[in-house]
Amino acid sequence: MKAYTRSTSKSPATEQNKSAVTDHAISLNHVIGWVRANVIDRKSNRMDRWIREVIHIRKEQDKSMNRDEGFYQLPRIYDYLLFATATPGGGGQSFRQRQQLLPKRQQ
């Protein structure tokens, strides 16, 4: 049996843990503030929950620690709706200008 010490608890930078939150905390060397954590959405139906999950991940991708886009594979055509401006007619922007607001596809 291997003894557990503080030095063995430190993961190498290349190692990926099961949790993206754990990787984030290790890479930035800080503690997650669980007291301030909150639930951003609830749904009892599993399919609805999966769809909402992918929508939240895509909309918050710049502020997210997620490694993937969630369980449900929402078609990319919906990105246009997710990132469209709230003003009628797209706020006077052309289709091409609105397309530039969409996140770039990852290859």
C-alpha positions in Angstrom: 0.0 0.0 0.0 1.4 3.4 -1.0 1.5 6.1 1.7 -0.5 9.3 0.9 1.5 12.5 1.3 1.1 16.0 0.2 3.6 15.5 -2.6 1.7 12.5 -4.0 -1.5 14.6 -4.0 -0.2 17.1 -6.5 -1.0 16.1 -10.0 1.3 16.7 -12.9 0.2 19.5 -15.2 -0.4 17.0 -18.0 -2.6 14.7 -16.0 -6.3 15.1 -16.6 -8.7 14.4 -13.6 -12.2 13.2 -13.8 -13.5 16.6 -13.0 -12.9 19.8 -15.0 -13.4 21.7 -11.8 -10.5 19.8 -10.2 -8.3 20.5 -13.2 -9.1 24.2 -13.0 -8.4 24.4 -9.3 -5.1 22.5 -9.7 -3.9 24.5 -12.7 -4.7 27.9 -11.1 -3.7 26.7 -7.6 -6.8 27.9 -5.8 -9.8 26.6 -3.9 -13.3 26.6 -5.5 -15.8 28.8 -3.5 -18.5 26.2 -3.1 -20.4 28.5 -0.7 -21.1 30.9 -3.5 -21.9 28.3 -6.1 -25.5 28.2 -7.4 -27.7 26.2 -9.7 -28.4 28.0 -12.9 -31.2 25.8 -14.2 -33.4 22.9 -13.1 -35.5 20.5 -15.1 -36.9 17.1 -14.0 -37.2 15.7 -17.6 -33.8 14.2 -18.6 -34.0 15.2 -22.3 -34.9 18.8 -21.4 -32.1 18.9 -18.9 -29.6 17.7 -21.5 -30.7 20.3 -24.0 -30.6 23.1 -21.5 -27.1 21.9 -20.5 -25.7 22.2 -24.0 -27.4 25.6 -24.4 -25.8 26.9 -21.2 -22.4 25.5 -22.1 -22.4 27.1 -25.6 -23.7 30.5 -24.4 -21.2 30.6 -21.5 -18.3 29.0 -23.3 -15.8 31.8 -22.6 -16.5 31.5 -18.8 -17.0 27.8 -18.7 -14.7 25.0 -17.4 -16.5 22.3 -19.4 -14.3 20.0 -21.5 -17.1 19.0 -23.9 -20.5 20.3 -25.1 -22.6 18.0 -22.9 -24.4 14.8 -23.4 -26.9 15.9 -26.0 -25.6 16.8 -29.5 -27.5 20.0 -30.4 -27.1 20.8 -34.1 -24.9 23.8 -34.8 -27.7 25.5 -36.7 -29.2 26.5 -33.4 -26.1 28.6 -32.6 -27.6 31.4 -34.8 -30.6 31.5 -32.4 -28.5 31.3 -29.3 -26.2 34.2 -30.2 -28.7 36.4 -32.2 -29.2 39.9 -30.9 -32.4 40.6 -28.9 -33.4 43.6 -31.0 -35.9 43.1 -33.8 -34.3 42.7 -37.2 -30.9 41.9 -35.7 -30.2 45.4 -34.6 -29.5 46.6 -38.1 -26.7 44.2 -38.7 -26.3 42.3 -41.9 -26.4 38.5 -41.9 -22.6 38.4 -42.4 -22.1 40.7 -39.4 -24.3 38.5 -37.2 -22.4 35.4 -38.4 -19.2 36.9 -37.2 -20.7 37.1 -33.7 -21.1 33.3 -33.6 -18.4 31.3 -31.9 -15.9 29.6 -34.2 -16.4 25.9 -34.9 -13.8 23.7 -33.2 -12.2 21.2 -35.6 
